[in-house]
């Protein structure tokens, strides 16, 4: 009878130990999955921050090159206007020299600094950068959605769902776009 009693105690101990090991491994796997979900969301935020940092810098860069070209065109226009309003040969000669100087500046700028029109290249660069950033955000959101789905699936499968409830793990909310995201953001150079 003593043997039978100690066998029952050993059997119960093994069962309790197995349940304990199962709970510890379940807790560890769920905690790791939860941390992975949080890390995936952090990466989404990281890429969105990149966009927030990038756009103003690119817009200012485009504005700067457009302003530079605009300044040259404005100065040429003003020199031309001065030539048309000149009354004496000396005034016409002076205005003509100003036109020649401004045209020379424009040609030098285009040849040396801007082999193609810079504002067009900067706008193209802006569009490529924006597209690349939006693609990165989309990829990171997709990764987050997949990780949340995997985590939530592990919480609803038996017997892990019972252990998850006992251990206090809850489903994660998946990505949902803001209502404002339905509107296309405006990029303005003003």
SULUR-V340333 format. One record per pair of residues at least 24 apart in sequence whose C-alpha atoms are under 7 Angstrom apart, sorted by the first residue. I is the first residue (numbers start at 1). J is the second residue. D is the distance in whole Angstrom. If there is no record, write none. Layout:
i=I j=J d=D
i=I j=J d=D
This chain:
i=23 j=163 d=6
i=26 j=160 d=7
i=27 j=167 d=7
i=33 j=151 d=6
i=34 j=151 d=7
i=37 j=144 d=6
i=37 j=147 d=6
i=37 j=148 d=6
i=40 j=143 d=7
i=40 j=144 d=5
i=41 j=144 d=6
i=43 j=140 d=7
i=44 j=137 d=6
i=44 j=140 d=5
i=44 j=141 d=6
i=47 j=136 d=7
i=47 j=137 d=6
i=48 j=137 d=6
i=51 j=133 d=6
i=58 j=126 d=6
i=59 j=189 d=7
i=62 j=119 d=6
i=62 j=122 d=5
i=62 j=123 d=6
i=63 j=189 d=6
i=65 j=118 d=6
i=65 j=119 d=6
i=66 j=119 d=5
i=72 j=102 d=7
i=72 j=106 d=6
i=75 j=102 d=7
i=76 j=102 d=6
i=76 j=103 d=7
i=145 j=174 d=6
i=145 j=175 d=6
i=148 j=172 d=6
i=148 j=174 d=6
